[in-house]
């Protein structure tokens, strides 16, 4: 069983990113908690439900932002190769820039 889990982890991270894998892990935890509430009638107090709702909102926001980014920055290895001069491309290593002022603002280059 352990080699299967490790292989699955390797495949998921290879096709997405470590952050996406962590988000998938949080979603799995939400499914387990919800199953405990519905199947095993565990206590569903307000604090637990609020935490689950907050985690689910974070997962939805992350997924929405990831799908909205058309640059495919999670495949950073090819971006770094292009930025280092391999292939003659002038792609920047990161498709966004940060500016700190009256709050942190992120600007995505197009």
C-alpha positions as CSV (number, residue, x, y, z in Angstrom):
1,X,0.0,0.0,0.0
2,X,2.8,2.4,0.9
3,X,4.5,2.2,-2.6
4,X,1.1,2.9,-4.2
5,X,0.7,6.0,-2.1
6,X,4.2,7.2,-2.8
7,X,3.6,6.7,-6.5
8,X,0.3,8.6,-6.4
9,X,2.1,11.4,-4.6
10,X,4.9,11.5,-7.2
11,X,2.4,11.6,-10.1
12,X,0.3,14.3,-8.6
13,X,3.2,16.6,-7.8
14,X,4.7,15.8,-11.2
15,X,1.6,17.0,-13.0
16,X,0.7,19.9,-10.7
17,X,2.7,21.5,-7.9
18,X,3.5,20.8,-4.2
19,X,1.0,23.5,-3.2
20,X,-1.7,21.9,-5.3
21,X,-0.9,18.6,-3.6
22,X,-1.4,20.2,-0.2
23,X,-4.7,21.6,-1.3
24,X,-5.8,18.2,-2.4
25,X,-4.8,16.9,1.1
26,X,-6.9,19.5,2.7
27,X,-9.9,18.5,0.5
28,X,-9.3,14.9,1.5
29,X,-9.4,15.9,5.2
30,X,-12.7,17.8,4.6
31,X,-14.2,14.7,3.0
32,X,-13.1,12.6,6.1
33,X,-14.6,15.1,8.5
34,X,-17.8,15.3,6.6
35,X,-18.1,11.5,6.5
36,X,-17.5,11.4,10.2
37,X,-20.4,13.9,10.8
38,X,-22.8,12.2,8.4
39,X,-22.0,8.5,8.7
40,X,-20.8,8.2,12.3
41,X,-22.9,11.1,13.7
42,X,-19.9,12.9,15.2
43,X,-20.4,16.2,17.0
44,X,-20.9,19.0,14.5
45,X,-20.4,22.1,16.6
46,X,-20.3,25.6,15.2
47,X,-16.5,25.9,15.5
48,X,-15.9,22.7,13.5
49,X,-18.4,23.6,10.8
50,X,-17.0,27.2,10.5
51,X,-13.5,25.7,10.1
52,X,-14.7,23.3,7.5
53,X,-16.4,26.1,5.6
54,X,-13.4,28.3,5.8
55,X,-11.1,25.5,4.5
56,X,-13.6,24.8,1.7
57,X,-13.7,28.4,0.7
58,X,-9.9,28.5,0.6
59,X,-9.8,25.4,-1.6
60,X,-12.4,27.0,-4.0
61,X,-10.5,30.3,-4.1
62,X,-7.2,28.5,-4.8
63,X,-8.7,26.4,-7.6
64,X,-10.4,29.4,-9.1
65,X,-7.2,31.5,-9.1
66,X,-5.2,28.5,-10.5
67,X,-7.6,28.0,-13.4
68,X,-7.6,31.7,-14.1
69,X,-3.9,31.8,-14.6
70,X,-3.4,31.0,-18.3
71,X,0.4,31.2,-18.1
72,X,0.8,27.7,-16.6
73,X,3.4,28.9,-14.0
74,X,3.1,25.7,-12.0
75,X,5.4,24.0,-14.5
76,X,8.2,26.2,-13.3
77,X,11.0,23.9,-14.6
78,X,10.3,24.8,-18.2
79,X,9.9,28.4,-17.3
80,X,13.2,28.5,-15.6
81,X,14.9,26.8,-18.5
82,X,13.5,29.4,-20.9
83,X,14.5,32.2,-18.5
84,X,18.1,30.9,-18.2
85,X,18.6,31.1,-22.0
86,X,18.0,27.5,-23.0
87,X,16.0,27.8,-26.2
88,X,16.6,31.5,-26.7
89,X,13.4,32.7,-25.1
90,X,13.1,35.8,-23.0
91,X,10.5,34.5,-20.6
92,X,10.7,35.9,-17.0
93,X,11.1,33.3,-14.3
94,X,8.0,34.4,-12.5
95,X,4.9,35.7,-14.3
96,X,4.0,38.1,-11.5
97,X,5.6,40.9,-9.6
98,X,5.0,42.2,-6.1
99,X,4.8,45.7,-4.9
100,X,4.7,46.6,-1.2
101,X,3.1,49.9,-0.3
102,X,-0.2,50.5,1.4
103,X,-0.7,46.7,1.4
104,X,0.7,43.9,-0.7
105,X,-0.5,44.0,-4.3
106,X,0.2,41.3,-6.9
107,X,0.4,42.2,-10.5
108,X,0.3,39.4,-13.1
109,X,2.3,40.2,-16.3
110,X,0.6,39.5,-19.6
